[in-house]
Amino acid sequence: MADYFQGDFPIQSVSLTKSAVTSAQAENEEASRKIALTVAEAASDRKAGDILLLRVADVSYLADYFVMMTGYSRVQVRAIAEAIEEQVESEWQRRPLRTAGKAEGSWVLQDYGEVIVHIMMPREREFYNLEAFWSHAERLELPTSDDGGSKPT
């Protein structure tokens, strides 16, 4: 088997490839973060409560970010889901790969690949307690109007 790998490969090409992969990963991570922030902003515009942004890339292969929030009625949960879809599509030209729970309206899950969104009613959020399950993930602070991070109204 060693006969197949006896070529003289320049060491420089290996390091260039490695740095190109690292650079692409950093760009993908930044794009994922921006999509997650867009989701949080759209949810905030629809008055979602307790918005939580978790960076799960280091602890899970499922996604880079989870965004969790509370809607206080089934109508509001659906409205939040619609607002997120519209804003992500307009800013990032992305639709969710999968959506579940919209008809019931008590827990809507939107899967954008690198960002997974959970919109839950208070009872479901308390019962399933995903924050505790993902407690080892990094919590990110959301920009507020005091920080100058929000869009002007």
C-alpha positions as CSV (number, residue, x, y, z in Angstrom):
1,M,0.0,0.0,0.0
2,A,2.9,2.4,0.7
3,D,3.8,2.2,-3.1
4,Y,0.8,4.3,-3.9
5,F,1.9,7.3,-1.7
6,Q,5.5,7.7,-2.6
7,G,5.2,10.9,-4.6
8,D,7.1,13.9,-3.6
9,F,4.5,16.4,-2.5
10,P,5.7,19.9,-1.8
11,I,5.0,20.7,1.9
12,Q,4.0,24.3,1.0
13,S,0.9,23.1,-1.0
14,V,-0.3,21.2,2.1
15,S,-0.1,24.3,4.3
16,L,-1.8,26.5,1.7
17,T,-4.6,24.0,1.4
18,K,-5.0,23.9,5.2
19,S,-5.1,27.6,5.5
20,A,-7.6,27.9,2.7
21,V,-9.9,25.4,4.4
22,T,-9.5,27.3,7.7
23,S,-10.3,30.6,6.0
24,A,-13.4,29.1,4.3
25,Q,-14.5,27.7,7.7
26,A,-14.1,31.1,9.3
27,E,-16.2,32.7,6.5
28,N,-18.9,30.1,6.9
29,E,-18.9,30.6,10.7
30,E,-19.3,34.4,10.2
31,A,-22.2,33.9,7.7
32,S,-23.9,31.5,10.1
33,R,-23.6,34.0,12.9
34,K,-25.1,36.8,10.8
35,I,-28.0,34.5,9.8
36,A,-28.6,33.7,13.5
37,L,-28.6,37.4,14.3
38,T,-31.0,38.1,11.5
39,V,-33.3,35.4,12.9
40,A,-33.1,37.0,16.4
41,E,-33.8,40.4,15.0
42,A,-36.9,39.2,13.1
43,A,-38.2,37.4,16.2
44,S,-37.6,40.6,18.3
45,D,-39.6,42.6,15.7
46,R,-42.6,40.2,16.4
47,K,-42.2,40.6,20.2
48,A,-40.8,37.1,20.8
49,G,-39.7,36.7,24.4
50,D,-36.6,35.3,26.0
51,I,-34.6,35.2,22.8
52,L,-31.5,33.0,23.3
53,L,-28.6,32.6,20.8
54,L,-26.4,29.6,21.4
55,R,-23.2,28.8,19.5
56,V,-23.2,25.0,19.3
57,A,-20.6,24.5,16.6
58,D,-18.0,23.3,19.2
59,V,-20.3,20.8,20.9
60,S,-22.5,19.5,18.1
61,Y,-22.4,18.6,14.5
62,L,-26.1,19.5,14.0
63,A,-25.6,23.2,13.4
64,D,-23.4,26.2,14.2
65,Y,-26.1,28.1,16.1
66,F,-29.4,27.5,17.8
67,V,-31.8,30.4,18.2
68,M,-34.6,29.8,20.8
69,M,-37.5,32.1,21.7
70,T,-40.9,32.1,23.2
71,G,-44.2,33.0,21.6
72,Y,-47.1,33.6,23.9
73,S,-49.9,32.4,21.6
74,R,-50.1,30.0,18.7
75,V,-50.9,32.9,16.4
76,Q,-47.8,34.7,17.7
77,V,-45.6,31.6,17.2
78,R,-46.7,31.3,13.6
79,A,-46.2,35.1,13.0
80,I,-42.7,34.9,14.4
81,A,-41.9,31.9,12.1
82,E,-43.3,33.8,9.1
83,A,-41.3,37.0,10.0
84,I,-38.1,34.9,10.3
85,E,-38.7,33.2,7.0
86,E,-39.4,36.6,5.2
87,Q,-36.4,38.4,6.7
88,V,-33.9,35.6,6.1
89,E,-35.1,35.2,2.6
90,S,-34.9,38.9,1.9
91,E,-31.5,39.4,3.4
92,W,-29.8,36.1,2.7
93,Q,-31.9,34.6,-0.1
94,R,-32.4,31.4,2.0
95,R,-35.5,29.4,2.8
96,P,-35.5,26.8,5.6
97,L,-34.4,23.3,4.5
98,R,-37.1,21.9,6.8
99,T,-39.9,23.4,8.9
100,A,-42.0,21.5,11.5
101,G,-44.8,22.3,13.8
102,K,-46.3,25.3,12.0
103,A,-49.8,23.8,11.8
104,E,-49.9,23.1,15.6
105,G,-48.2,26.4,16.5
106,S,-47.0,25.3,19.9
107,W,-43.4,24.6,18.8
108,V,-42.1,25.5,15.4
109,L,-38.7,24.3,14.3
110,Q,-37.0,25.9,11.3
111,D,-33.8,24.3,10.0
112,Y,-31.5,26.5,7.9
113,G,-28.7,24.0,8.0
114,E,-26.1,25.9,10.0
115,V,-28.8,27.7,12.1
116,I,-31.7,25.9,13.8
117,V,-34.6,27.9,15.1
118,H,-36.9,26.9,18.0
119,I,-40.1,29.0,18.5
120,M,-41.9,27.6,21.5
121,M,-44.9,28.4,23.7
122,P,-44.0,28.9,27.4
123,R,-45.3,25.5,28.4
124,E,-43.2,23.6,25.8
125,R,-40.1,25.7,26.5
126,E,-40.3,25.0,30.2
127,F,-41.1,21.3,29.8
128,Y,-38.3,20.5,27.2
129,N,-35.8,22.9,28.7
130,L,-33.4,22.9,25.7
131,E,-31.3,25.6,27.4
132,A,-30.3,23.1,30.1
133,F,-29.6,20.4,27.6
134,W,-27.3,22.7,25.6
135,S,-25.9,24.5,28.7
136,H,-22.4,23.7,27.7
137,A,-22.8,25.7,24.5
138,E,-21.6,29.3,24.3
139,R,-24.3,31.9,24.9
140,L,-24.1,35.0,22.8
141,E,-25.3,38.4,23.7
142,L,-27.8,40.0,21.4
143,P,-27.3,43.6,20.3
144,T,-29.8,46.0,21.9
145,S,-30.8,49.5,21.0
146,D,-28.5,50.7,23.9
147,D,-25.5,49.1,22.2
148,G,-26.3,50.7,18.9
149,G,-26.7,47.3,17.3
150,S,-30.3,47.5,16.3
151,K,-31.7,49.1,13.2
152,P,-33.1,52.6,13.7
153,T,-36.8,52.9,13.7
